[in-house]
Amino acid sequence: VSSGPHAARFTQQPGVYLLNHSVGLPPINAAEYAEQNFFETWREQAEPWRGWIDAITTFKTALAELFAAHPNEFCPQTNLSSALTKILSAMPKRSGRNKIVLTEQDFPSMGFVVQQAGQDYELVFIPRDADLLDMNVWNEYLSRDVACALITHAYSNTGVQPPVTEITARTRELEIISIIDVAQSAGVVPIDLDQWRADVVLGSCVKWLCGGPGAGYLWLSPEASDHFQPTDVGWFSHADPFEFDIHNFRYAEDASRFWGGTPSILPYVVATNGIALINEIGVANIRQHNIALTEQIANSIDDTALKTPRTPTQRGGTLVLHFGDNQEKLIAKLNEAEVRFDSRAFGIRLSPHIYNSSAEIDTVVSVLTA
Ligand SMILES: Cc1ncc(COP(=O)(O)O)c(C=O)c1O
C-alpha cells in the first residue's frame, strides 16, 4: 500500500499504485462528502436545486483556485471530447482561415473529434516523430491561415510537456484560437492561466485531481467568450435561465453559454472534494514530490530506455520506459512485484503521486535494474 507524505488522506490500493495518468485514487472521505453535499441536499431540501447549483459554484471556485482564474470562466462538461466538439462548432468562421493544427501525439479521442466536428476545415497533423519541445516545429505549422490549434500540455504517450507559454504567445500573434488540453497535467503540473493567455482550456478531474470520471470542464477566456456561439445549448446556457421566454434565447456572457440543459451534479460534487484536497496539499508540492520520485527512476536508467525527456521541466507527471527486447520480461517482473502501471505505444507508463513514497519507488528501481 502507499506510504507517501499524504497517503492517509487517500483510499489505499494494494501494491505500488503508479496509474495516476489514468485514474487518481479517491480521497478517503469521497463517499462521505458526496453523501453530505448531494444526497443530503436531495433528501432534506424542498428545493434541492439551490444546494446543487451552489455545489457547481463550489466546483468552479475550486477550479479557479487550482488554475489562478475566475470561477465564471469555467463551465462543467462531461469530458474533453464533448467539450471540444462544442468548441469547434461554436468557433467563429473567419475568412482565409481554413486549417486546424493538431499533432499525432494528441489523445486519439481529441483527434476523432477534430476529424468529425472540424469537417469544414483542413486538418494539419504535426507528425508523430516531430520534436514538440522545439518551437521551430510549432512555428513551421502555425500560420495566418490556421483557425485554431490544439495543444496538449502533457502528451499521454510520451510524457512530453511542450512550451505552452511560448506557443500561445505565437498563436496570439497570429490570431489563432488556442485550445489547451490539460487532462494529463491538471493536479501535477502547476498551471497559471494568466501566463498562458490561451483562448480555451479543456480538462477533466479523473487523473491527478483524484476527482473521478464525469466531471470535465472548459475554461473560456473572458475576451474570447463573446466570439463563441455554441449550438448545443439549453436553459443553463441562457443569460437568465429563469426567464422562460421560448422566443428569447440569449447567450450567457461567460463560459456558462456552453452548459446546456438540466446539468448533472453528482460527478462534480465528487470531483470538488478531490480538487479541494489537491489545492490544500498544493500542486507545487505535488510536483516537487513527483519530480523527486520520477528522478529516482530516471537516474537509474540509461537514455535508450527513457522515452520521456530527461529534463523534468520538459515532462508532465509520467515517465515512459522501453527496454527493447527486455520489455516483456520487465513487464512480467513489475507485475510480480505488484507495481500498478500500464503499457502504451511508447512503453511502460509510471506516474507517482503525493501518496507514493521513495521506498515504493525503490521497489520499482530494483525490478528495473536487477
Ligand atoms: C491528453 C488527454 N486528453 C484527453 C483525454 C481524455 O479525453 P476524454 O475526457 O474525452 O475522454 C485523455 C485521457 O487519457 C488524455 O490523456
The ligand as an ORCA input file, in Angstrom:
! r2SCAN-3c Opt
* xyz 0 1
  C      -4.131     14.123    -23.073
  C      -5.508     13.576    -22.889
  N      -6.571     14.230    -23.393
  C      -7.838     13.782    -23.234
  C      -8.085     12.610    -22.539
  C      -9.478     12.121    -22.328
  O     -10.459     12.732    -23.095
  P     -11.986     12.465    -22.706
  O     -12.253     13.227    -21.448
  O     -12.766     12.995    -23.831
  O     -12.162     11.007    -22.529
  C      -7.010     11.886    -22.009
  C      -7.268     10.611    -21.282
  O      -6.434      9.795    -21.079
  C      -5.707     12.387    -22.198
  O      -4.653     11.713    -21.702
*
